[in-house]
Amino acid sequence: MMPVLILAAGASTRMGGTDKLLLEVDGEALVRRQARIALAVSDDVRIALPPRPHPRYDVVADLPVRTIEVAQAAEGMNASLRTLFGTLEPGVTRAMLLLGDLPDLTEDDLRAVIDASVAHPDALIWRAATTDGTGGHPMIFAAPLFAAFQDLVGDGGGQSVVARAGDAVHLVRLDDDRARNDLDTPEDWAAWRAARASKT
């Protein structure tokens, strides 16, 4: 089964003291929701979390996931990427990377990217995108790219790894902006909740 690696060790620095990954989406903490949809497509889910003790551990404690403590989480996203990809065992051929703060993604979205990786085996990256083709998440990386994550430092994310793949990136268009609609500020959350309420 393909591992799903969830980035959830960030400090929510733009939330004014609120932990965005503990905010509820449809009655459950966002980080738990992301773990749950990941478990719907894989029995190997690994979540990067800040150093213990931290309440994010509590909200996923009863789920069959591996919590991966990121000792250098304060460095930024790349510490989590190094740590998560460093847990992959020899023989793993592909791994999905899922952001912890994309509340509109569904199990079907994850399956669509997985299906694309099977249907288009010559790619190195299979990447969810918006309806207009802008790349987002989740992303599946092939094993030849795993080692490149160990070279990342700071908070820049994995764009340099994506660049290494060149044209070997297969985009999977999802409806609307689900692949990129991350919520980083209280204003983002308020606007998102208002938009959802207007559709009900």
Secondary structure, DSSP 8 states (H G I E B T S, - for coil): ---EEEE-----GGGTT--GGGSEETTEEHHHHHHHHHHTT-S-EEEEE-SSS-HHHHHTTTSS-EEEE-TTGGG-HHHHHHHHHHT--TT--EEEEEETT-TT--HHHHHHHHHHHHH-TT-SEEEEE-TT--EEEEEEEEGGGGGGGGG--TT--SHHHHHHTTT-EEEEE-STTTTT----SHHHHHHHHHHHHHT-
